[in-house]
Amino acid sequence: MIRNYLLVALRNLLRHKVFSFINVAGLSIGLACCALIFLYVKDELSFDRFHQRAPRLYRVNTDYYHWGSLGDHPTPKTGLVQAPAFQREIPEIEAYVRIQGGNGLVKKGNEALPEPTLYADANFFTVFSFPLRQGNPRSVLQPRNGVVVTARLAEKYFGTTDVVGKTLEIQMDDIFERYLITGVAENTPRNSSIQFDVLLPYQKKEAYDIRHRKPDDWVSSFLTTFLLLNPRADPRVVEAKFPAVLQKYAGKQLADMRTQKDYARFGIQYRLQPLRAVHLANEYGPSGDVVQVSDKLYSYILSGIAGLILVIACINFVNLTLARSLSRNKEIGIRKTAGGTQGQLMKQFLGEAFLLNSLAFIPALVLVDVLLPFFNQLTNKKLAFSYLLDHQLVAGFGALLLLNTLLAGFYPAWVLSRQNPVQALSGRQKLLSRNYLGRSLVVVQFGLAIFLVVATFTFGAQFRFLLNKDLGYDDQNVLNIRIPFNEAGFAKSFALRDELRNYSTLFESVAGLSGVTSLGVNTTSVEINGRKMETIQGGVDENYLTTFRIPLVAGRNFSTAVPFDSANAVLVNETFAKAVGWKEPLGQQITWWDQKTSTVIGVIKDVHLESLKNRIRPALFTRENRQCVEVCVKIKPGQILPAIQRIQQTYRQLLPFQPLEYVFMNEVNARLYESEARWKQIITYSAAMTVFVACIGLFGLATLSIQQRTKEIGIRKVLGATVSNIVTLLSTDFLRLVAVAFAVAIPVAWWAMNRWLQDFAYRIDIGWEVFTGVGITTLLMVVLTVSYQAIRAAMANPVQSLRTE
């Protein structure tokens, strides 16, 4: 029986090659998309699960609240003292590990290279499951001048992994020191939230932290703390004990802070977060210690898109199977007359669906192999085709095959198996209901396609708007040089700036700044006439406005000839002046948190210092006269290459062994919208695949419809109908369905895209031109898809058409 079903299924596939190809092509694309998303989601969910103690490991996050007017401030960090105090006071805590990122430079010959570096407590390798090639996990981080390196770094600097006992020169903060290699770790797994190539004992850094911070300070947060709970511990019970520990050790410190006006309602709350949840819990964001974080939303959206494409492919299968059902009436009638039951017929048709889905898996896997490099680039992953052999993914593909068989095959099998054998053999079976279902499914298909096309138009238009909007300042040919974040770098920052100013043939202007840089903006709270206000605060020099060509609206710029400017003068933007209601801003007083006052000497034009997702905020600028975090140079046209060479030479002279980091400001601004750029690409390719699958399904339906109307077409031609008359007749039914899909999809798409655009303070308006463009695009797709078969039928010899049975 099974052999008979298989032979019939294969004959049907071979007899209707075009329709078999359409079904296999559509299903292959849908299955390939699902396979890629399976890989992505599996990788996202696998983060940090290789740690044997992962179910008992938790990160301590800190929520600061009521800090002046700044509101809540969550951070994934704690201070130095919390972990030891928690372990002393809470018996459920078995161990703790503190880690802290650093600016590690490793010397190699005459240069120093930045390497991913962490400080960690000595029990790092016994709490976490990072395997060691060489070294004792309990003791490798015991020596103060010991260092553990990964196999990758050992090969890079020594050409071998047998390096225990050798030394490395590493610069942390200001000076190079020799460290003894005490262990070699395997390269950190790609699915680890914690990444490192150099691991140093935290006791080396602890002395520095104690010197620069109060030893018992509970307010500061600068490192990441993980707690290992005992097997019977309830994390909610542990978390509930944190306030009592905080009150015991920091009660006086908090009470003293609350006596200050800005901190009257200041408070701290500690929360536990499972290690396995760190990667996908983006509410606390990345840090220098835990660098790989993501967002569950990406997995949901990508899964939804893959599901939509697969559903559209299944709709093609259902439509084409039902449309071809009339050609199988006699086969069904004979089987039923010979004693075949409805259950046997359902098994036969479901078997055919299973066979077709199984065949679709082969080109789907080929597509995955071809598309994987591009998919990795799009999602910033390093997935490999071999990951598909994972037993969980294999089981998932098996479940997907069965689910797809049911989705695509159950309804056609149920409808076909219910046919009356007498009506089937006489050719009077009409299956009227399938006509309504088929039309509805075509509407659904093209409704989804139109929705994604509207999204593509909107994403593209908004992205172009973000990149081309006038920011209020000139970011072209402005090179941003980052100063090393250590005492040596800060000490040389002004020397670098002043030296570059000597090369007027290369640079139009050179400015030093901090607080409003490529790294982001700083905020502070100030007081004006007894009123608190949050504002952006940056330190700039007298060349800042010139370098970025920011115009003054009123007053004057900073001047080196006026000593008052160094400590007492500020510039404000237009929004700042409007926010406090100043009609005459010049000469107004601003009071800082330490009660120091400054005088407004100038008002600058509003410019976009942040992403266009945010409205322009109040901003004030002081004259930076201590150190700058970055140096910005305005390069003259046509001088970019010699300018960069001059910067490299000057930098090397002033800061030897320090890597030069620079970036053009227009690139910095473009990077603000990397997520939007990625989603624009994803939506565009998704729309293209959706439209393709929908159109090949429409092509199949048009072909079947024309075959069933062959005699009608012949009669019309004999009676004088022209080719254009017949093409119009055959296309009209499909155009009506697409028009209904357009009418349904457009309001939904308009609502969804407006919701998405609400995330942007500065955005496009979705006007009639978007929907006109989508309508014309959809119309052309449908006309091109249907017209080929329609023209062929219209130009056929009517004599041959009338002979067709």
N, C-alpha and C positions, 0 to 999 in steps of 0.2 A: 504493500500500500504506500509506504513512504517513498519507495523507488518510483512508483507511478506519479505521485505528487511532484517529486523532484523533476521528472522528465517533462511533465506538463508545464511546470513553472519555467524550466529552461527554454522550452519551445516558445512559450509566450514572450519571454524576454528577447529571444532571437528574432521572432516574427515581427515584433514592434521595436525595432532598434532605436528609432528616434525617441520614443517615449521612455524606453529603458535608459537611454543616455541622459535624458532630462532628469529623470528621477535619481539616477546614480550621481549625476553632477551636483544637483541640489543637496542631496543627502550628504555627499562627500564634503561639500563646503561647510554645511552645518556641523557635521561630526568633527571636521578639522578645527573649527572654531571652539567647539566644546573641549577637544583634546588639549588645545593650547591653554584654555582657561583652567582645565583640570590641573595642568602643570603649574600654572601661576598660583592657584589657590592652595594646592598641596605644598608648594614652596613657602607661601606665606604662613601656613599653619604649622610648618615644621620648625619654625624658629625656636631655638633654645630648648627643644625637646630632647636633644642628645645628652643633656646633663642628667645623670642618674638621680640626683636629688632635686630635680626641677619641681616636682609637686610640693616640696616643702620650702622652696626658696621664694622670697618676697623682696621687692624693692620698697624702700621707705620714701614716700613722696611727701612734700611739705606744702601746705596751703597757708599762705599769709593772707589775712583779711583785715579790712578797715585800716589800711595804711594811709593815713591822711585822706586825700580825695582820690587816691589811685584805685581803690576797690580791691577785689580779690586778686591774688597773684600766685598761681600754682607753679611749682617747680619740682623736677625729679631729683632734687639734691637735698642734702642735709649738711650740717656742720661736722666738726671733728668729734664732738663729745656725745652725740646722741646715742650712737651704737653701743659704746661701753656702758653707759647708764642704763639703757634698755635691758642689756643682758644681765646686769647686776640685779635689777629690780623685778624682772619678769622671768619666772622660771621656765616658761614655755620656749624661750629663745635658747637654742642650742649653741649657735655660733653666729658671728657676723663677719662680713668682708666689706671693707671700704676700698673703692677704686677712684682714681682721679687721673684725668687726662693731662698731658703736658706737651710743651713745645719741644719735642726731642729732636736734636740734630746729631747725626752720627758722622764722625769724620772718616773720610776715605781719601787717602792721599792728601792733595792740596785743596780739597773741597769738602763741604759738609752737606749732607743730604737729610731732609726731613723724613722721619719715619713714624708710623703710628705707634705712640708710646703711652703706656699706662704705669701708674704707681698702684700697688695693691698690697693689702695685708699679707702676712707670711703664710696664712692658711688658704690662700687663693686656690691652689691646685688640689687641696683636699676637699674643699667645698664645691667648687665647680669641676666639671669633667673634661677639662682641656688636657688631652694626653701629652705626656712627655716622652720624647725619644731618649733623652739622656737626663739624668738628675733624679734626686729623691723629691717627690712632691711635698714632703713635710719640711724640707730644709733648704730648697733652692732659693727661697726668698728670705732666708735668715740673715746672711751677711749684709751689712749696710751698704757695701760697695759691690754687691753681687748683682747680676743681671741675667735674665732669661730671654733668649731670642728664639724666634721661630726658625724652622728649617729654611724657609725662603730667604730670610735675612742672612743666615749663616752662609748659604750658598752665594749670595750676592757679594758679601764682604770678604769671605775666606775661600770660596770655591769648594767647600766641603761642609758637611754637617757635624763632623767630628771636631768640635771647637771648644768643648768644656775645658776650662783652665786657661784659655786665651783671653786677651783683653780687648776692650772696645773703648774708644774715646767718645764720650757722649756729653753734649752740652745741654744742661737743664738750667733754665733761667739765664745766667750770664757767663759761666766759665765752663770749659771742657774739663772733664774728669775721666780718669781711667776706671773702668768697671771690669771686674772679673766675671767671665761667663760661667755660671754655675749650672745651667741647664739649657736644653734645646727642646722646645715644644713643637708639636706638629703644627702646620699652618692652621690658623683659626678657620673653622668651618664657614662656608659661605652663608649658612643659615644661623649664624650666631649674632645676637645683638651687640655683643662685646667683641671688638676687633682690636688686635694689637700685633706688632712685630717685635717690640721691645717692652719688657716688663721689668720694672724696678721695684725694690722693696719700699713700701709706704713709710717705714720708719725713717728712711732717708729724707723724705719730703715732710714728715710730721714736724721735725725740728724747725723747718722754714715756716710752716703754717702757724706754729705756736709763736714764733718770733713776730710775725706780721699780723697775727690776730690774737685776741684774748683767749687764753687757754680754756676758759669756762663759758665761752660765748655760745648761746643757744639760738641767736637770731640769724647769724650769717649762714649761708648755704653755698658750698663750693665743691662738694664731692658727692659721689653716689654710694649709698649704703644698701647692702643686701643682708637680710636676716635669714638664717636657717632655723626653722621651727622644728620642735620634736614631733615624732610621727603622730602623736595623739592631740596635738595642739589645734585649737580652732582659731584661725586668723582674726575672726571678728572679736573674740574674747581678748586676744593680744592687742588689737587696735584700741579696744575700749580701755585698756590700762595705760595708754600713752599719756592722756591728760594728767593723771596723777603723778607720773614720773616728771612730766614737764613742770608741774607746779612745785614739786619737791626741789628740783635742781635749778629752775629758772624763774621761780615765782618772784623773787626780789628784782631780778633783772627786768622782767616784764612790768612789774609795778613801777619801777623807776622810769621806764620808757613812757608809760601811760601818763606820767605827770607832765610830759611835754605836750604842747598844744597840738602838734601834728600827729601824735600817736595816742590820743586819748582812748581810742577804741581798738588799739592794735591787739592782734591775737595770732596764735599759731595752732594748726591742727595737722597731725601726722596721719598718713593713710598707708595701708599696705596694698601693694599691687603684685599679683603673682608674676613670677619671672616669665612664664609662658605667655602672659598677656602684654608684656612690655612692648613687643614689636608692633602690635596692632592698636595700642592705646595711645593715640596721637594727642590726647588732651594735655599731656605733659610735655610732648614734643621731644626732639633729640637733645642730646647734650654732648659735651666733649668726651664723655666716658662711655655712654651707650649711643652708638652712632647710627645704627640701622633701625629706623622706625618707619612705619607705613600707616595706612589708613584702611580700615575694613571696607569703607565705601568703594574703593577701587575694585575690590573683589566682587562686591555686590553688583556694581554697574557692569563690569566685564562679563560676569555670569549672566546677567540679564540680557545683554546684547547677544551673547552666544546662543542663549535660549530662544531669543526672537528669530535669529537666522535659522535655527533648527526647526522651529515651529512653522516658518514659512516654507521650508523644504518639505515638511510633512503635509502641509496644505497642498502643495503641488502633487504629492503622491495621491492624496485622497481625491482631489479634483480629477486627475488624469485617470485614476482607476474607475471612478464612477462614470466619467465621460466615455470610457472604453467598454463599459459594462454591456451595452447593447450588442456589441460584437461577440459577446460570450453567452448570449441568451440560450442558444441551442445547446452549447456544452453543458450549461447548468440544467437545462430541461432534461437532457438525456441522462445525466448523473442522477437526478431526482427520480426519473422514471425507472431507472435501473435499481432503485432502492437506496440511493444515497441520502443520508440524513442531513439536517441543517448543521449539526455539530461537525460532521465530516467535511462538509463544504467550507465551514468556517476555518477548520484546521488547514484545509488546502490553501485558502486565500491568505491566512496568517502565515503559512509556510512560505508562500511566495513573497510576502512582505519581509519576512525574516531573511530570505535568500538575498533579496535586493539590498537590504540594509547591510548584510554581511559583505556583499560585493562592494558596497560603498566605502567600507572601512579601508580597503586597500588603497584607493587613490587618496582617501583622507589622510592616511599615514604618510604618503608621499608629500602631500601638501604641507603637513606639519613639519617634515624634514626641510622642505624648501623655505617655509615661512619663519622657522624658528629664529634664525639670526636677526631678521627684521623685527620679530616680536620681542626679542631680548633688548634690542635697541630702543624700541618703543616703550617698554615697561621697565627699563633699567635693571634687567635681570641677567643671570648667567645660566639659563636653563639648558640642558642637553637632551638630545633625543633619547639617550639611554635611560633617562629618568622614567620614561613610559613603561619600562619593565618592572617598576615598583609594584609589589603584589597588591597594594591598595588601589593603585591606578588601574591595574588589570581588572580587578574586581569591579571598579567603577565603570570601566568601558563595557564589561559584560552586562552590568545593570543598565547602562545607557542603551546598549543594543536591544535588550528586551523592552525597555520603555519606549524606544523609538518604534519598534515593531508594533507595539500596541497602539501608540499614537497614530501611526500612519496606516496601520492595517486593520484595526478592529472595526471601525465603522463601515468601510467598504465591504469587509468580509461579512458583517452582519446584514447589510442591505442586500448584497448579492445572494446570500444563502437563503433569504426569505422569499425569493421569487417563486411565483406559482408556476409549476412545470408546464401546464397546458398553455398558459399565456406566453411563457418563455419560448416554447417550441413553435407557437403560431406567430411569434414576433410582435405580439400585441402588448408586451410588458413595457410600460412607459417610465416607471420610476420617477414620477413627477416630483416627488419630494426632493430628489437629489438635485434638481435644477435650482431650487431655492438655496439649498445648502452650498452648492458649487458657487453660486453668485455671491452668497454671503462670505464664503472663504476668500474669493477674489477681492472683495471689499476689504476684508481684514488684512490680507497680504499687502495690498497697495496702501492701505491706511498706515500700516507700520513703516513701509518704505517712505511714504510722503513725510511722516513724522521725522524720520532720520535725515531726510534731505533738508527739511526746514532747519533741523538742528545743525546740519553741516553749514548751511548758509549763515545761520546766526553766529555760530562759533567762529567762522572765518571772518565775518564782518567785525565782530567784537575784538578779535585778536588783532586785526589790522588797525582798528581804532586805538587799541592800547599802544601799539608800536609807533603809530604816527601822530598821536596827539601831542600838541605843543605843551611841553612841561613847564614853560616859563623861563627856562634857562637853556644854554647851549651845551649839550653833552657830546658833541662831535669833536674828535681829535683831542679829547681830554683823557690823559692817562693817569690812573690812580695807582700809586706806589704804596704798598702796605709796609709799615715799619714793624720790625720784629718786636713781639710783645715781651720785652725784657728791659732791664735797666740800661744795658749797652745800646739797645735800639733807641730808646727814648732819649738817651743822652746825645745821640748823633742825629736825631730827627731834624733839628733846626740847621745843623751843619750841612746836611744833605740838601735841604731846601735852599739855603743861601748859596751853596756851591752851584746848583743848577741854574740859579738866577743869573749867573755870569755868562750863560750861553744864550744871548739874546737872538742869535741867528737861527737857533733851533726852536726856542720856546717863546711864545707870546707872553705867557705869564706863568708864575709858579706860586702855589698857595699851600700852606700847612693847615690842617684841620683835624678836629676830633668831635665825635658826637653826632655828626651828620655826614656819614661816609658810606662807602660801599658795604660796610658791615652792618649798617642800619642806623637808627636814630636813638638818641638818649632822651629820656623824659624826666622832668622834675616838677615840683610844686612850688609856686611862688605866691606872694601876697600883694595885692594892689588895693589900697584903701580898705584894708580889713577883710578883703574877699580873697579866698583861696582859688587858685586856678592851675590846672595841669597844663604843661606846655612842653614842646620839644625844646631841648637846649643843646646848642652846639658851640664849640670853641673854634674860632676861625681867625685868620690874620687879615691884614689890610688888603691882600690880593685875592681874597675869596670871591668877592663880587666881580672883579675883573676877569678872573679865570673862567668863571661860569657865565659871564655876561648877564648878571642879574641886575636889573635897574633899581636905582633908588627912587622912591616916590616922594620922600621928604627928608630933610636933614642932610647929614653927611656920613661918610664912611669912616672907619677907624683910620687913625694916622699914627705913624711912629713918632711924629714931631710933637704929639700931644701926650704928655705923661699921664694925664687923667684917664685916657682910654684904656690903659693896661689893666686897671683894677676896678674902675667905676662906671665905664660906659657899656651900653648894650644897644644892639640893633634889634628891632622887632619887625615881624611881617604884618601885612595889612589885616590878616585875620585876627592876630593878637590885638591890634588896636581896636578893631570892631567888637571883639569879644568882651573887652572891658569898657567899651563905650566912650573911648577917647575921641574927641573931636580935634584936639590939638595934642598929639602924642609927644612931641618934642619937649624935653625937659621933665617929663613925668617920672615918678619914682617907682621902683620895683623892689620889694623886700624879699630876701632869700630865706631859706629855712634856718640859717644861722643868724638871722636878724641883720645881716649886712644889706645895704641898699645900693642900687645902681640907677643910673640916669639914662633915659632913652635919648640917643643922639641922632638916630635915623630910623626911617621906615622903609623896608624893602618890599618890592613887588611880591605878591604871593607866587610861590613856585611849588611844584610837586616834589617833596622830599621823600615821599613814600609811594607805595603802589597806588595805582588808580582805583583800587578797591576801597581805598580810604579817602574821605574828604580832607581837604587841606586843613591842618590843625594849627592852632597858635604856635608860633616859634619865636624864640629869642636867641641872640648870638652874643657871646662875650668874646673879647679879644684874647686868643690863646697865646700866652707868653711863657709857658713852662715846657710843654712838650706837645708834639702832635702824633696822632695815631697813623695818619696817612699824609702823603704829599701828592698833590694833584698838579699836573703840568698841562698847559694848553700848547700843543705842538703846532708849529706853523705848517700850512699846507705843503705837501710834497716832501716833508722832512721826517716822516715817521721812522724810517729805518735808521738814519744817522742819529736821530734823537734817542732811540732805544739803545743804540750802541753807546752813546755818551752816558746815559743813565746807568748802564751796566758797569762801565769803567769807574764812574764816580762812586757808585754804591760799593763796589768791590774794594776801593781804596779806604772808604770810611768804615765799612762793616765786613771785614774779611770773614769767611766761613759762614756767613749768613746768606741763606738762599733769597734771591730777589723774587718777590711776588708782585706782579702788576696786572692790571686789567683796564681796558677802555670802559669809560663810564656808560657809553651807549650799550655795551654788552651787559653791564651790570643791570641797567634798566630792563633789557630784554629778558634777563634771567628771572626777574620778578614774576614773569608770566610763563615759566617753564611748564607748570602744571596745565595751564590753559592751552599751551602749544601742544602738549602731549595729548590732551583730550580732544583737541581739534583734529589731530591725525587719527586718533582712534575712531571718532565719530564719522570722519570722512570715509575711512576704509570700511567701516561697518555699513554705512549707507550704500557704498558701492557694491558690497557683497549682497546686501539685502535686495537692492534693485535688480542685480543680475539674476539672483535666484527667482525673484518674482517674475521677471521678464521671460526667463526660459520656461517657467510654468505657463505663463500667458501664451507663449509661442506654441506650446503643446496643446493647450485648450483651443487656440485658434485653428490649428491644424486639424484637430478632431472635429470641430464645428464645421469646418469647410468640407471635410470628407463626408459628413452626414448630410450636407446640403448640395452635393454634387449635381443631382438631377434638377433641383430648384435653380441652380446657377445656369445650367444648360437651357432650361425652358426660358428663363429671363433673357438670355442672350438671343435665342431664336425670336423672341418677341420684340427685340430691338434695344435691349438695355446695353449701355456703353460700359467700358471698363471702369470709368470713374463712378458710374452708378452702382456697380456691383461692389467695388472696393468700399464705397461709402456705406452700403448696406451691411457688408460683413464687419466693418469696423465699428459701426454705431453701437452695437450691443456692448462691446468691451469698453468703449469710451464712456458709456453711461455708468458702468460699474466703477470706473476709475473716478468719474465725477462725484459719485456718491462717496467713495473713499476720501476724496479731496475735501468734500464738505464736512465729513466726520473728523478727519485728522487735523485740519487746520485750526479749529478752536482749541483742541487739546494741545497742539504744538505751540500755539500762541501763548496759552496759559503756562506751559512748562518752561518755555524759553524766557518768559518774563520773570518767572520765579528764579531761574538761574541768574538772570541779569541783575536781580536785586542785590547780589553779593558785591556788585561794583558801584561805587559812589559815582563814577563817571562811565557812562554806557551809551550804547546806540539805542535808537528807538526802532522797534520792529514795525516797519511801514509796509504799505501795500506792495512796494517793489519786491520785497522778499517773497511774498506769496505769489505775486505775478511770475517771478522767476521760477519758483518751484512749480507753478501750474504749467508754464511753458515747457519746462524740463520734463515733467511727467507726461505731458501730452506728446512730446516728441518721442519719448521712450515707447509709449504705447503704440503710436502710429508706426514707428519703425519696426516694432516687434510684430504687429499684426499685418502690416501692409505687404510684406514679402509674400506671405502665403496667400493673402487676398488677391494680389496682382496676378500671381501664378494661376489661381483658380479662375479669375476673370478673363485671362487671356487664353485659357484652354479651349480646344475645339469642342463646340457644343454637341457635335455628333458623338464624340467619344464620351462626353459627360452623360448623355442620355442613354448610352448603352451600358453604363455602369450599374451593376446590381449591388 
